[in-house]
């Protein structure tokens, strides 16, 4: 049988998990911001080829809305990632909210969401981030 983790080792392990989660949040959400840029470029390209004003208006509204949502979530994820790396208490709540939202983003967002929820609901993480 294995011995239970000492409190010091559990804290060290959780510090690593929080650091990794912060880095994952930053990397994943930078990709969201880049995706929003691709949507904006698509919008400009689409407007060059579509002749009807109604079609352009609908496509513009949908793409601008989607891109704006991606920028907002991407910036929130960057803030959460930096906050986790700096061990800010507020970053735990923001990370949990974004983790729950990421569950809908298959497949990588789901994996990140599950990991974020697992890390940020652990007693060691709560204690680490509330210091």
C-alpha positions as CSV (number, residue, x, y, z in Angstrom):
1,X,0.0,0.0,0.0
2,X,1.1,3.5,-0.6
3,X,1.4,6.0,2.2
4,X,-0.9,9.0,2.2
5,X,0.6,12.3,0.9
6,X,2.0,14.6,3.6
7,X,0.3,18.0,3.7
8,X,3.6,19.6,2.5
9,X,3.8,17.3,-0.6
10,X,0.1,17.8,-1.3
11,X,0.6,21.6,-1.3
12,X,3.6,21.3,-3.6
13,X,1.7,19.1,-6.0
14,X,-1.2,21.5,-6.0
15,X,1.1,24.4,-6.7
16,X,2.3,22.6,-9.8
17,X,-1.3,21.9,-10.9
18,X,-2.3,25.5,-10.4
19,X,0.8,26.7,-12.4
20,X,0.0,24.2,-15.2
21,X,-3.6,25.2,-15.3
22,X,-2.7,28.9,-15.5
23,X,-0.4,28.1,-18.4
24,X,-3.1,26.0,-20.1
25,X,-5.6,28.8,-19.7
26,X,-3.3,31.3,-21.3
27,X,-2.4,29.0,-24.2
28,X,-6.0,27.9,-24.9
29,X,-7.5,31.4,-24.7
30,X,-4.8,33.0,-26.9
31,X,-6.1,30.5,-29.5
32,X,-9.6,31.8,-29.0
33,X,-8.4,35.4,-29.7
34,X,-6.6,34.2,-32.8
35,X,-9.8,32.4,-33.9
36,X,-11.7,35.6,-33.5
37,X,-9.2,37.3,-35.8
38,X,-9.8,34.6,-38.4
39,X,-13.6,35.2,-38.1
40,X,-13.0,39.0,-38.7
41,X,-10.9,38.2,-41.8
42,X,-13.6,35.8,-43.0
43,X,-16.1,38.6,-42.6
44,X,-14.1,41.0,-44.7
45,X,-13.5,38.3,-47.4
46,X,-17.2,37.3,-47.4
47,X,-18.3,40.9,-47.9
48,X,-16.2,41.1,-51.1
49,X,-17.9,38.1,-52.7
50,X,-21.6,38.5,-51.6
51,X,-23.6,40.8,-53.7
52,X,-26.8,41.1,-51.7
53,X,-26.9,43.6,-48.9
54,X,-29.2,41.4,-46.8
55,X,-26.9,38.4,-46.9
56,X,-23.9,40.5,-45.9
57,X,-25.8,42.1,-43.0
58,X,-26.8,38.7,-41.6
59,X,-23.4,37.2,-42.1
60,X,-21.7,40.3,-40.6
61,X,-24.0,40.2,-37.5
62,X,-23.3,36.5,-36.9
63,X,-19.6,36.6,-37.4
64,X,-19.1,39.9,-35.4
65,X,-21.1,38.4,-32.6
66,X,-19.2,35.1,-32.6
67,X,-15.8,36.9,-32.8
68,X,-16.8,39.4,-30.1
69,X,-17.7,36.5,-27.8
70,X,-14.4,34.7,-28.6
71,X,-12.4,37.9,-27.8
72,X,-14.3,38.4,-24.5
73,X,-13.8,34.8,-23.4
74,X,-10.2,34.8,-24.6
75,X,-9.4,37.9,-22.6
76,X,-11.1,36.6,-19.6
77,X,-9.1,33.4,-19.9
78,X,-5.9,35.3,-20.2
79,X,-6.7,37.3,-17.1
80,X,-7.6,34.0,-15.2
81,X,-4.4,32.3,-16.3
82,X,-2.2,35.2,-15.2
83,X,-4.2,35.4,-11.9
84,X,-3.6,31.7,-11.3
85,X,0.1,32.1,-12.0
86,X,0.3,35.0,-9.5
87,X,-1.9,33.0,-7.0
88,X,-4.6,35.6,-6.8
89,X,-7.7,34.6,-4.9
90,X,-10.2,35.9,-7.4
91,X,-8.7,33.8,-10.2
92,X,-10.1,30.7,-8.6
93,X,-13.7,31.8,-9.2
94,X,-13.0,33.1,-12.7
95,X,-11.2,29.9,-13.5
96,X,-14.2,27.8,-12.3
97,X,-16.6,29.9,-14.4
98,X,-14.5,29.6,-17.5
99,X,-13.9,25.9,-16.8
100,X,-17.6,25.3,-16.8
101,X,-18.0,27.3,-20.0
102,X,-15.1,25.4,-21.6
103,X,-16.9,22.1,-21.0
104,X,-19.0,22.9,-24.1
105,X,-16.0,23.4,-26.3
106,X,-15.2,19.9,-27.6
107,X,-12.7,18.3,-27.3
108,X,-9.9,20.4,-25.9
109,X,-12.0,22.9,-24.0
110,X,-13.8,20.0,-22.3
111,X,-10.5,18.5,-21.2
112,X,-9.4,21.9,-19.9
113,X,-12.8,22.5,-18.2
114,X,-12.6,19.1,-16.4
115,X,-9.0,19.8,-15.3
116,X,-9.9,23.3,-14.1
117,X,-12.8,22.1,-12.1
118,X,-10.8,19.2,-10.6
119,X,-7.9,21.5,-9.6
120,X,-9.9,24.5,-8.4
121,X,-12.3,22.6,-6.2
122,X,-9.5,20.8,-4.3
123,X,-9.0,21.9,-0.7
124,X,-5.3,22.4,-1.3
125,X,-6.0,24.8,-4.2
126,X,-8.5,26.8,-2.2
127,X,-6.0,27.1,0.6
128,X,-3.2,28.0,-1.8
129,X,-5.2,30.7,-3.6
130,X,-6.7,32.2,-0.4
131,X,-3.4,33.0,1.2
